[in-house]
Amino acid sequence: MHRKYILPLFLLIQILFLKTIAFFPEFVERFYSNGLYGFISKISRATLGKIPFSVGDIIYGIVIIYILMSIWKSRKSWRFEKRNVALKILSILSVVYFLFHFLWAMNYYRQPLFEKMKIERDYTNADLLTFTKKLIAKTNEIQTQITKNDSLKVVFPYSQEQVFEMNLNGYKTLSNQYISFEYTNPSIKKSLFSLPLTYMGFGGYLNPFTNEAQVNYLMPMYNLPTATCHEMAHQMGFASESECNFIGFLASVTNDNLYFKYSGYSFALRYCLENWQIRNEKVFDKLVKTVHPGVLKNYKESEDFWKKYDTFIDKGFHIFYDNFLKFNQQKEGMESYSKFVNLMVGYYKEKGF
C-alpha cells in the first residue's frame, strides 16, 4: 500500500473503533478516564498552567493562518490534483482526530454521571416545582445577604483572576464529598478569542489539545464563577455538557463565598425557570413573581449582554455545535446544556438543600 493511503485508512479505523468502544463505557471509565487521561491532563495543566496567556488559542490562531495561506497558495493547482489534495486533507484530519480523542475526547464514551452517583434521572412536574421554589428561596436569600436590598442586582467585587483562584475553594470542598471531583494543577485562561466566542454565544471552551480552560472574559461577572467551574469540569474529564453544568453548579454552591453561591444558584434557577416557560406559562409567571427584582436585574444584565452580539454567526455556530455534540454521544445536542436540571432535581431529592 502506498504511504499516502495509510493515514486516511487510519481515520476509518479510528471511527470504527469509537463506534465499538461506545458499547463499553465501564472499560473507558476505568482505563482511560480514571487511568491514562488522568496522567495526560495533569501533565498538560502542570506544564501550561503557569503560562499567563492561552497557548491553545495561539496554536489555533497559527493553524487558522496556515490553512488560509495553504488555500490561497493552492487556489490554482488544486483542481488538477484533486485526489492528492483530498488524501492530504484526510491525512491531516486523521492525525487531528487521533490527538483529539487520545488527549481528551475519549471521555465522551465514559460512564454517565447519574449512574456513578446513583442519581435518578426521571422527575415529575411536582418534583421540579418543589425544587424550583427551593432554588428561588435560596437565590433570594443570598441576594439579600449580599445587597441588603431585594431590588439591587449583585455586583461582583472581585477581578477575573481572583475568581479563577477562588473557584478552587469550591472544588476543594466538593472533592471532600466526591473524590472524582478533585481538581489539581489549575490551567484557567482568559481566551484571546473572547469576542468571537461572544458572537458564537459561548461563555468558554476547553482546548482538548492543551487542556486549558478558556473563559470568555467579556461576559457579566456574576456568570463567571459557574461558567469557569463548567470548563474546569471538562478538564477533569467530564465531556457531557449537562454533567459539566451540574458539576459547575455544585462547585459554585459549595464555595464558602456568598458571591460564588449566588452565581451557582442563580444559574440553576434560570434553567429551571426556562424549563417552566416551556412546560407551563402560567406556572412560570407565578414563579417569576416570587423572584427578587435584584435577581431579575442580573438576568436582564446577562440577557442584554448576549442580545448585543446576537447575529447569524451564533445561530450558524449553534447548528454546527449541535451536530458536533450529537456525533459525540450527546443525542440531545445543544439541548444537553439544559438537561442538567434532571441531575439537580434527582440529586436534591436524596440530599436536600
LINQUI-V590971 format. One record per pair of residues at least 6 apart in sequence whose ideal C-beta (glycine too) atoms are under 7 Angstrom apart, sorted by the first residue. I is the first residue (numbers start at 1). J is the second residue. If there is no record, write none. Layout:
I:J, I:J
//
This chain:
4:87, 7:90, 7:91, 7:94, 7:95, 8:87, 8:90, 8:91, 8:94, 10:94, 11:90, 11:93, 11:94, 11:97, 14:97, 14:98, 18:101, 21:28, 21:109, 22:109, 22:329, 25:109, 25:110, 25:111, 26:111, 28:106, 28:109, 28:110, 29:110, 29:111, 32:106, 33:107, 33:110, 33:237, 37:106, 37:107, 37:237, 40:103, 41:211, 41:235, 41:237, 42:184, 42:185, 44:210, 44:211, 45:185, 45:186, 45:187, 45:211, 45:235, 46:185, 48:55, 48:187, 48:210, 48:212, 49:185, 49:186, 49:187, 53:189, 54:189, 54:191, 54:192, 54:212, 54:214, 55:210, 55:212, 56:207, 56:209, 56:210, 56:212, 56:214, 57:191, 57:192, 57:193, 57:214, 78:85, 99:209, 100:208, 103:208, 103:209, 104:208, 104:211, 105:208, 105:239, 105:328, 107:237, 107:238, 107:239, 108:239, 108:328, 108:329, 109:329, 113:238, 113:243, 113:343, 114:121, 114:343, 114:346, 119:343, 119:346, 119:347, 120:346, 120:349, 121:342, 121:346, 123:342, 123:345, 123:346, 125:279, 127:345, 127:349, 128:272, 128:275, 128:345, 131:272, 131:344, 131:345, 131:348, 132:272, 132:276, 132:287, 134:353, 135:265, 135:268, 135:269, 135:272, 136:269, 136:287, 136:290, 136:291, 138:265, 138:353, 139:265, 139:266, 139:269, 139:295, 140:291, 140:292, 140:295, 142:258, 142:261, 142:262, 142:265, 143:150, 143:154, 143:262, 143:292, 143:294, 143:295, 144:150, 144:292, 145:258, 146:154, 146:258, 146:259, 146:262, 147:154, 147:294, 149:294, 150:292, 150:293, 150:294, 151:293, 151:294, 152:294, 153:294, 153:297, 153:298, 153:301, 154:222, 154:259, 154:262, 154:294, 154:298, 156:221, 156:222, 156:259, 158:166, 160:190, 160:217, 160:224, 163:224, 163:225, 163:228, 164:188, 164:228, 166:257, 166:260, 167:225, 167:228, 167:229, 167:232, 167:251, 168:183, 168:186, 169:255, 169:256, 170:229, 170:251, 170:252, 170:254, 170:255, 170:260, 171:181, 171:183, 171:232, 171:251, 173:254, 173:255, 174:181, 174:250, 174:251, 174:254, 175:181, 175:182, 175:183, 181:236, 181:247, 183:232, 183:236, 187:211, 187:212, 187:213, 188:213, 188:215, 188:228, 188:232, 189:212, 189:213, 189:214, 189:215, 190:215, 190:217, 191:197, 191:204, 191:214, 191:215, 191:216, 194:216, 194:217, 194:218, 195:218, 197:216, 198:216, 198:218, 198:309, 199:309, 199:311, 199:313, 199:314, 200:313, 200:314, 200:317, 201:306, 201:314, 201:318, 202:216, 203:216, 203:219, 203:223, 203:227, 204:213, 204:214, 204:215, 204:216, 204:227, 204:228, 204:231, 205:214, 206:213, 206:214, 206:231, 206:234, 206:235, 207:214, 211:235, 213:228, 213:231, 213:232, 213:234, 213:235, 214:231, 215:227, 215:228, 215:231, 219:227, 219:305, 220:301, 220:302, 220:305, 222:262, 222:263, 222:266, 222:298, 223:263, 223:302, 225:252, 225:260, 225:263, 226:248, 226:249, 226:252, 226:263, 226:264, 226:267, 229:248, 229:251, 229:252, 230:244, 230:245, 230:248, 233:244, 233:247, 233:248, 234:244, 238:244, 238:247, 240:330, 240:336, 241:325, 241:330, 241:336, 241:337, 242:336, 242:337, 242:339, 242:340, 242:343, 245:337, 245:340, 246:340, 246:343, 246:344, 249:264, 249:267, 249:268, 249:344, 252:260, 252:261, 252:263, 252:264, 253:261, 253:264, 253:265, 255:261, 266:295, 266:298, 268:344, 270:299, 271:338, 271:341, 272:341, 273:284, 273:287, 273:288, 274:338, 275:338, 275:341, 276:283, 276:284, 276:287, 277:284, 318:334, 321:334, 322:333, 322:334, 323:333, 325:333, 325:334, 325:336, 326:333, 330:336, 332:339
//
